[in-house]
Amino acid sequence: MQNARPGSGSPPAEKLTQAPLPRRGFLKQSLAAGAVAAAPMIIPSSALGLDGAVPPSERIVVGGIGIGRRGTYDLGCFMEQPDVQFAAVCDIKESQRQAIKKIAETQYGEGTCDTYRDFRELLDRQDIDAVLIATGPNWHGTMASEAARAGKDLYCEKPCTKNIRESLVLRDTVQRTGVVFQAGTQRRNLPHFAFACELARTGRLGRLTRVYAHPMGMKAMTSGWLPGETAPDPASVDWDMYLGPAAWRPFNPALLDGFNFEKGGGLVGGGVLEWGSHCVDLCQWAVGDIDPPKVYNPPADDQIVCRYDNGVELVFREKDWIPLGSCPVRFEGTDGWVEAGDSGKLVLSSPALLAGRSVEEIGGYPATFHVRDFLDCVKTRGKPKGNVEAACNAHIACHAANVALLLGRSVTLDNATHTFVDDDEANRLRSEAQRGPWRIG
C-alpha cells in the first residue's frame, strides 16, 4: 500500500536502477500483458480480493528490524491482520533472520521474505510501507529517526529513547516527515486502562490530585564493561552493528539480548524507564497528555514524587498496590479514585463512577488492538493512541525522574527549553555521546 506521504526518502541513484518492481506494479503489468496477448490466464482469488481476501494493492507491506522474543510476538499480531504483507526482516543474528523468514514464508509462500543484516538496506526498499522496530532499546531512538527520514511509518517498541535529547530529536523528526508513529505502549488500546484514564481526564474523579505509576525497581543503572571474548563472524552475529550508537566495548554474549548500553535507568529487569514508560504513559494520558512534570524529587519512602505545573503529582511507587496484576496505575481526585492493572480489572472508589457502563476485561496486555490502531492510521494518515508526542513526553518524564534518582536530589525541568534549571550536572545527563556514523539530530 504505497501512499504518498511527506518526507518519503529516495534511495541513491544507483539503487533506483536495481530496485525490484513492487508486487502491485508487477500484478498490474502482468494483467496488462495478459490482456494484450489474449492468452488464457488463471488468477488466484486472493490476488483479486475475492473470498474475503485483501488484494495485494490494498495490503500494507511491513518490514521488521530486530525481531527477537518481543518482536516475534509483535510480528504475530501484525501477521494475523489480513491487510498486512510481511516482506523483509533485518537482524544482527543470522539464526534469527532465518527463523523469522521461515515464519513469514510459511504464511505467505516461499521467496516472499527477504533478509538483511544492515537495516538501511531494508529502509531503502520503496515497496515497504511500514516497519516494526523491536531491537534492544539501545537502537530504538536512532533507528526510529532513520526510518522516519526514509518515509516509513513505524511501530517502535519501548523504551523508545535513551535520554531527553533523543526524545526531542525523535519527536521533531516524526513531526517533520509526517510519518505515522506508534510506540509499543499497547495499554492505551485496552478498555479498562482507557476507561480509568477517561475518568481522570474528564473530571469524573473531581479535581485530579495524584497519579501513581509502578516502576518495578527504582535503580539508576549503567551497562558497565564485561570481559571480552572472541567475537563471532559478523555474518553470524554482527557485534559492531549490535553496538550501533553505543560506545565500543568488547564482545560478550551476556550483552547480546536486549541489554541497554550506557545509562539504563533499571532497564535490566524493569525500572523507571522500562516499566515506567508504560505506567507513566498512562499517567500522562490521565492528566491530558500535557507537558511532563516540572519538579522531580529523589526517592523517599520507596517513592519518587514529581509535580506538574498545574499542581498534580506524579508518584512512582513500589508498594501498597491493590493486587491487579503488573503495570498498575492509580488516579486520585477530590471526588474519588480508580486503580487498574494488567489483570484487566478495575477497582473504583464508588460503583457510581461506572455510570451504568460496563467495561470489557481483557487481561494479559495483548498488543493486537494497538497494532490494529497503527495499521488503521497508516491507511487514514490519522494519529494513533501511542503517537510520538504522547510517547516522548512520557519518556522525558521517566528520563528526568532517572536524573533525580541518579543524582539523589531534586531537579527542575523547564518544559519550554527542555533543560534543567540552573543545573549543569543534571543537564549533562540530558544526552550521551553517540558513536559514528549513528549520530542523530
C-alpha positions as CSV (number, residue, x, y, z in Angstrom):
1,M,0.0,0.0,0.0
2,Q,2.2,2.8,-1.2
3,N,0.6,6.1,0.0
4,A,2.4,9.2,-1.0
5,R,3.5,10.9,2.2
6,P,5.7,13.8,3.3
7,G,9.3,13.0,3.9
8,S,9.4,9.8,2.0
9,G,13.1,9.3,1.1
10,S,14.6,8.1,-2.2
11,P,17.5,5.7,-2.4
12,P,20.8,6.7,-4.1
13,A,20.5,6.9,-7.9
14,E,22.5,3.7,-8.5
15,K,19.9,1.8,-6.4
16,L,17.0,3.1,-8.4
17,T,18.0,1.0,-11.4
18,Q,18.4,-2.1,-9.2
19,A,15.2,-1.8,-7.2
20,P,12.8,-4.7,-7.8
21,L,9.4,-4.0,-9.3
22,P,6.9,-3.8,-6.4
23,R,4.3,-6.7,-6.3
24,R,1.4,-4.3,-7.0
25,G,3.2,-3.0,-10.1
26,F,4.1,-6.5,-11.2
27,L,0.5,-7.5,-10.9
28,K,-0.8,-4.6,-13.0
29,Q,1.8,-5.2,-15.7
30,S,1.1,-8.9,-15.7
31,L,-2.6,-8.3,-16.1
32,A,-2.0,-5.8,-18.9
33,A,0.3,-8.2,-20.7
34,G,-2.3,-11.0,-20.4
35,A,-4.9,-8.8,-21.9
36,V,-2.7,-7.8,-24.9
37,A,-1.8,-11.4,-25.6
38,A,-5.4,-12.5,-25.1
39,A,-4.0,-15.7,-23.6
40,P,-5.9,-17.7,-21.0
41,M,-4.9,-16.7,-17.5
42,I,-5.7,-18.1,-14.1
43,I,-5.6,-15.5,-11.3
44,P,-5.9,-16.7,-7.7
45,S,-9.0,-15.3,-6.0
46,S,-6.7,-13.9,-3.2
47,A,-4.9,-11.7,-5.8
48,L,-8.2,-10.2,-6.8
49,G,-9.5,-9.7,-3.3
50,L,-12.2,-12.3,-3.6
51,D,-13.4,-14.7,-0.9
52,G,-12.8,-12.1,1.7
53,A,-9.1,-11.7,0.9
54,V,-7.4,-8.3,0.7
55,P,-5.9,-7.7,-2.7
56,P,-2.2,-7.0,-2.9
57,S,-2.7,-3.4,-3.9
58,E,-4.5,-2.8,-0.6
59,R,-2.1,-4.5,1.7
60,I,0.3,-2.7,4.0
61,V,3.8,-4.1,3.3
62,V,5.8,-4.4,6.5
63,G,9.4,-5.0,7.3
64,G,10.8,-6.0,10.7
65,I,14.0,-4.9,12.4
66,G,15.4,-6.7,15.4
67,I,12.8,-9.4,15.7
68,G,13.7,-11.3,18.8
69,R,11.5,-12.6,21.6
70,R,9.3,-9.5,22.0
71,G,9.5,-8.7,18.3
72,T,8.3,-12.2,17.4
73,Y,5.2,-11.6,19.5
74,D,4.6,-8.3,17.8
75,L,5.1,-9.8,14.4
76,G,2.4,-12.4,15.2
77,C,0.0,-9.5,15.9
78,F,0.8,-8.0,12.6
79,M,0.7,-11.2,10.5
80,E,-2.8,-12.1,11.8
81,Q,-4.1,-8.9,10.2
82,P,-5.5,-9.7,6.7
83,D,-4.3,-6.5,5.2
84,V,-0.6,-7.0,6.2
85,Q,2.1,-8.5,4.0
86,F,5.3,-9.1,5.9
87,A,8.1,-8.9,3.3
88,A,11.5,-8.5,5.0
89,V,13.4,-9.0,8.2
90,C,16.6,-7.4,9.4
91,D,18.6,-8.7,12.4
92,I,22.2,-8.9,13.5
93,K,21.8,-12.6,14.1
94,E,21.7,-15.0,11.1
95,S,19.8,-17.6,13.1
96,Q,17.1,-15.0,13.9
97,R,16.9,-13.8,10.3
98,Q,16.3,-17.4,9.1
99,A,13.8,-18.1,11.9
100,I,11.6,-15.1,11.0
101,K,12.0,-15.8,7.3
102,K,10.6,-19.3,7.9
103,I,7.7,-18.0,9.9
104,A,6.8,-15.5,7.2
105,E,7.2,-17.8,4.3
106,T,5.1,-20.5,6.0
107,Q,2.2,-18.0,5.8
108,Y,2.9,-16.1,2.6
109,G,4.8,-18.6,0.5
110,E,8.4,-19.4,-0.4
111,G,10.5,-16.5,-1.5
112,T,8.2,-13.8,-0.1
113,C,10.5,-12.6,2.8
114,D,14.0,-11.2,2.2
115,T,16.7,-11.0,4.9
116,Y,19.1,-8.2,5.8
117,R,21.9,-7.6,8.2
118,D,22.0,-3.8,7.7
119,F,18.7,-2.1,8.4
120,R,19.5,0.7,6.0
121,E,19.1,-1.7,3.1
122,L,15.6,-2.6,4.3
123,L,14.7,1.1,4.7
124,D,15.9,1.7,1.1
125,R,13.2,-0.6,-0.3
126,Q,10.5,1.5,-1.9
127,D,7.8,-1.2,-1.6
128,I,7.9,-1.3,2.2
129,D,5.3,0.9,3.7
130,A,5.9,0.4,7.5
131,V,8.5,-1.1,9.8
132,L,8.3,-2.8,13.1
133,I,11.3,-1.9,15.3
134,A,11.9,-4.3,18.2
135,T,15.6,-4.2,18.7
136,G,17.2,-3.7,22.1
137,P,16.5,-0.3,23.5
138,N,20.0,1.0,22.6
139,W,18.8,1.3,19.0
140,H,15.2,2.4,19.3
141,G,15.5,6.2,19.1
142,T,18.2,6.3,16.4
143,M,16.6,3.6,14.2
144,A,13.2,5.1,14.5
145,S,14.5,8.5,13.4
146,E,16.3,6.9,10.4
147,A,13.1,5.1,9.5
148,A,11.1,8.3,9.6
149,R,13.6,10.0,7.4
150,A,13.2,7.2,5.0
151,G,9.5,7.9,4.9
152,K,8.4,4.7,6.6
153,D,5.5,4.6,9.1
154,L,6.8,2.9,12.2
155,Y,5.7,0.9,15.2
156,C,8.6,1.1,17.8
157,E,8.9,-0.9,20.9
158,K,9.6,0.9,24.2
159,P,11.5,2.4,25.8
160,C,11.7,4.4,22.6
161,T,14.6,6.7,23.6
162,K,17.6,6.6,25.9
163,N,17.6,10.2,27.1
164,I,15.8,13.6,26.9
165,R,17.6,14.8,23.8
166,E,16.9,11.7,21.8
167,S,13.3,12.0,22.7
168,L,13.2,15.5,21.3
169,V,15.0,14.5,18.1
170,L,12.6,11.6,17.5
171,R,9.6,13.8,18.1
172,D,10.8,16.5,15.8
173,T,11.8,14.1,13.1
174,V,8.5,12.3,13.0
175,Q,6.6,15.6,13.0
176,R,8.7,17.0,10.2
177,T,8.5,13.9,8.0
178,G,4.8,13.3,8.6
179,V,5.1,9.5,9.1
180,V,2.7,7.6,11.4
181,F,4.4,6.6,14.6
182,Q,3.1,4.2,17.2
183,A,5.1,3.5,20.4
184,G,4.6,0.0,21.8
185,T,2.6,1.3,24.8
186,Q,-0.2,-1.1,24.0
187,R,-2.2,-0.5,27.2
188,R,-3.6,2.7,25.6
189,N,-5.7,0.4,23.5
190,L,-7.1,-1.8,26.3
191,P,-10.6,-0.9,27.5
192,H,-10.1,-0.9,31.3
193,F,-7.0,1.3,31.2
194,A,-8.7,3.6,28.7
195,F,-11.7,3.9,30.9
196,A,-9.6,4.7,34.0
197,C,-7.8,7.4,32.1
198,E,-11.1,8.8,30.9
199,L,-12.4,9.1,34.5
200,A,-9.3,11.1,35.4
201,R,-9.2,13.2,32.3
202,T,-12.9,14.2,32.2
203,G,-13.3,15.3,35.8
204,R,-15.3,12.3,36.9
205,L,-12.9,11.9,39.8
206,G,-13.2,15.6,40.7
207,R,-10.1,17.8,40.6
208,L,-7.2,15.4,39.9
209,T,-4.6,15.5,42.7
210,R,-2.3,12.5,42.2
211,V,-1.4,9.9,39.6
212,Y,0.6,6.8,40.5
213,A,3.0,4.7,38.4
214,H,4.7,1.4,39.3
215,P,8.4,1.4,38.1
216,M,9.2,-2.2,39.2
217,G,12.6,-1.3,40.5
218,M,14.0,2.2,41.2
219,K,17.6,1.8,40.3
220,A,19.7,4.1,38.1
221,M,22.0,1.6,36.2
222,T,24.7,1.7,33.7
223,S,25.8,-1.0,31.3
224,G,29.3,-1.4,32.6
225,W,32.0,-3.5,30.9
226,L,32.2,-7.2,30.7
227,P,35.4,-9.3,29.9
228,G,36.0,-9.6,26.2
229,E,35.5,-12.9,24.4
230,T,36.2,-14.0,20.8
231,A,33.8,-12.2,18.6
232,P,31.8,-14.3,16.2
233,D,31.8,-14.0,12.4
234,P,29.8,-10.8,11.5
235,A,27.7,-12.9,9.1
236,S,26.6,-14.9,12.1
237,V,26.4,-12.2,14.7
238,D,27.2,-8.6,13.8
239,W,28.6,-7.3,17.0
240,D,29.6,-3.9,15.6
241,M,26.1,-3.3,14.2
242,Y,24.6,-4.5,17.5
243,L,26.6,-1.8,19.4
244,G,25.4,0.8,16.9
245,P,25.4,4.2,18.5
246,A,26.7,2.9,21.8
247,A,30.4,3.3,22.8
248,W,32.5,0.4,21.6
249,R,33.2,-2.4,24.1
250,P,34.5,-5.9,23.6
251,F,32.1,-8.7,22.6
252,N,30.5,-10.6,25.4
253,P,27.5,-12.9,24.8
254,A,25.8,-11.7,28.0
255,L,25.2,-8.3,26.4
256,L,23.5,-9.7,23.3
257,D,19.9,-10.0,24.4
258,G,18.2,-6.6,24.8
259,F,20.8,-5.0,27.1
260,N,20.7,-1.2,27.2
261,F,24.1,0.4,26.7
262,E,25.2,3.5,28.6
263,K,22.9,4.7,31.4
264,G,19.9,2.5,31.6
265,G,17.6,3.5,34.4
266,G,17.0,0.0,35.6
267,L,16.3,-1.5,32.2
268,V,17.6,-4.9,33.2
269,G,14.5,-6.5,34.9
270,G,12.4,-3.4,35.0
271,G,13.0,0.2,36.3
272,V,11.9,3.7,36.0
273,L,12.4,3.8,32.2
274,E,11.4,0.2,31.3
275,W,8.1,-0.4,33.1
276,G,7.8,3.3,33.9
277,S,7.5,4.1,30.2
278,H,4.3,2.0,30.2
279,C,2.8,3.2,33.5
280,V,3.9,6.9,33.2
281,D,2.5,6.9,29.7
282,L,-0.9,6.0,31.2
283,C,-0.5,8.7,33.9
284,Q,0.3,11.2,31.2
285,W,-2.9,10.2,29.3
286,A,-4.8,10.6,32.6
287,V,-3.6,14.2,33.1
288,G,-4.5,15.0,29.4
289,D,-1.1,14.4,27.7
290,I,0.2,17.7,28.9
291,D,3.9,18.6,29.3
292,P,5.8,16.3,31.6
293,P,6.2,17.2,35.3
294,K,8.3,20.2,36.2
295,V,9.8,19.1,39.6
296,Y,11.4,15.7,40.3
297,N,12.3,14.7,43.8
298,P,14.7,12.0,44.9
299,P,13.3,8.7,46.4
300,A,11.8,8.9,49.9
301,D,9.8,6.0,51.5
302,D,10.1,4.0,48.3
303,Q,8.5,6.8,46.2
304,I,9.6,9.4,43.8
305,V,7.2,12.4,43.8
306,C,7.1,14.7,40.8
307,R,4.9,17.7,40.3
308,Y,3.2,19.1,37.2
309,D,2.8,22.8,36.6
310,N,-0.9,22.5,37.5
311,G,-0.1,21.0,40.9
312,V,-1.0,17.4,40.1
313,E,1.6,15.0,41.5
314,L,3.1,12.0,39.6
315,V,4.2,9.4,42.1
316,F,6.5,6.4,41.3
317,R,5.5,3.9,43.9
318,E,6.9,0.4,44.5
319,K,4.4,-1.0,47.1
320,D,0.9,-0.6,48.6
321,W,-0.8,-1.6,45.3
322,I,-4.1,-3.4,45.1
323,P,-3.2,-6.9,43.5
324,L,-4.5,-6.2,40.0
325,G,-1.5,-7.6,38.0
326,S,1.6,-6.0,36.6
327,C,1.8,-2.4,35.4
328,P,-0.7,-0.9,37.9
329,V,-1.7,2.7,37.8
330,R,-3.9,4.7,40.3
331,F,-5.6,8.0,39.7
332,E,-6.9,10.1,42.7
333,G,-9.1,13.1,42.6
334,T,-11.1,15.2,45.1
335,D,-14.2,13.1,44.4
336,G,-12.9,9.5,44.0
337,W,-10.1,7.2,42.7
338,V,-9.6,4.4,40.3
339,E,-6.9,1.7,40.1
340,A,-6.2,-0.7,37.2
341,G,-3.6,-3.3,36.3
342,D,-2.8,-6.0,33.7
343,S,-5.4,-8.4,35.1
344,G,-7.9,-6.4,33.1
345,K,-9.8,-5.4,36.2
346,L,-10.6,-2.0,37.7
347,V,-11.2,-1.1,41.4
348,L,-13.2,2.1,41.9
349,S,-13.8,4.2,45.0
350,S,-17.6,4.1,44.1
351,P,-19.7,2.0,41.7
352,A,-21.3,5.2,40.7
353,L,-18.2,6.1,38.7
354,L,-19.3,3.4,36.2
355,A,-22.4,5.4,35.4
356,G,-24.2,2.3,34.2
357,R,-21.4,1.4,31.8
358,S,-19.7,-2.0,31.6
359,V,-16.0,-2.1,30.9
360,E,-14.6,-5.1,29.0
361,E,-12.0,-7.0,30.9
362,I,-9.0,-8.0,28.7
363,G,-6.1,-9.3,30.8
364,G,-2.5,-10.0,29.8
365,Y,-1.8,-6.7,27.9
366,P,-2.2,-8.0,24.3
367,A,-0.8,-5.8,21.5
368,T,-3.3,-6.9,18.9
369,F,-5.6,-3.8,19.4
370,H,-2.6,-1.5,19.4
371,V,-1.2,-2.9,16.2
372,R,-4.7,-2.6,14.6
373,D,-4.9,1.0,15.7
374,F,-1.5,1.6,14.0
375,L,-2.5,-0.1,10.7
376,D,-5.8,1.9,10.6
377,C,-3.8,5.1,10.9
378,V,-1.4,4.1,8.2
379,K,-4.4,3.9,5.9
380,T,-6.1,7.1,7.1
381,R,-3.0,9.1,8.0
382,G,-4.5,9.6,11.4
383,K,-2.8,9.9,14.8
384,P,-2.6,6.6,16.7
385,K,-3.0,6.3,20.5
386,G,0.7,5.9,21.2
387,N,1.7,8.9,19.0
388,V,5.1,10.4,19.1
389,E,4.1,13.5,21.2
390,A,2.5,11.4,23.9
391,A,5.3,8.8,23.9
392,C,8.1,11.4,24.0
393,N,6.5,13.4,26.8
394,A,6.1,10.2,28.9
395,H,9.7,9.2,28.2
396,I,11.0,12.7,29.1
397,A,9.2,12.3,32.5
398,C,11.0,9.0,33.0
399,H,14.3,10.3,32.0
400,A,14.0,13.4,34.3
401,A,13.0,11.1,37.2
402,N,16.0,9.0,36.4
403,V,18.3,12.0,36.7
404,A,16.9,12.8,40.1
405,L,17.3,9.2,41.1
406,L,20.9,9.1,39.8
407,L,21.9,12.4,41.4
408,G,20.0,11.7,44.7
409,R,18.4,15.2,44.7
410,S,15.6,17.3,43.3
411,V,15.8,18.7,39.8
412,T,13.6,21.2,38.0
413,L,12.8,20.8,34.3
414,D,11.9,23.8,32.1
415,N,9.5,22.4,29.6
416,A,10.0,25.3,27.3
417,T,13.7,24.6,26.8
418,H,13.7,21.0,27.9
419,T,16.7,21.8,30.2
420,F,17.1,21.6,33.9
421,V,17.0,24.9,35.6
422,D,20.4,26.2,36.8
423,D,21.8,22.7,37.0
424,D,24.9,21.9,34.9
425,E,25.3,18.5,36.4
426,A,21.7,17.4,35.5
427,N,22.0,18.9,32.1
428,R,25.0,16.8,31.2
429,L,22.7,13.8,31.7
430,R,20.2,15.1,29.1
431,S,22.1,13.3,26.4
432,E,25.0,10.9,25.8
433,A,27.7,10.6,23.1
434,Q,26.8,8.5,20.0
435,R,29.3,6.5,18.1
436,G,29.6,7.4,14.4
437,P,28.1,7.2,12.0
438,W,24.9,6.9,14.1
439,R,24.7,10.5,15.4
440,I,21.2,11.9,15.0
441,G,19.8,15.5,15.2
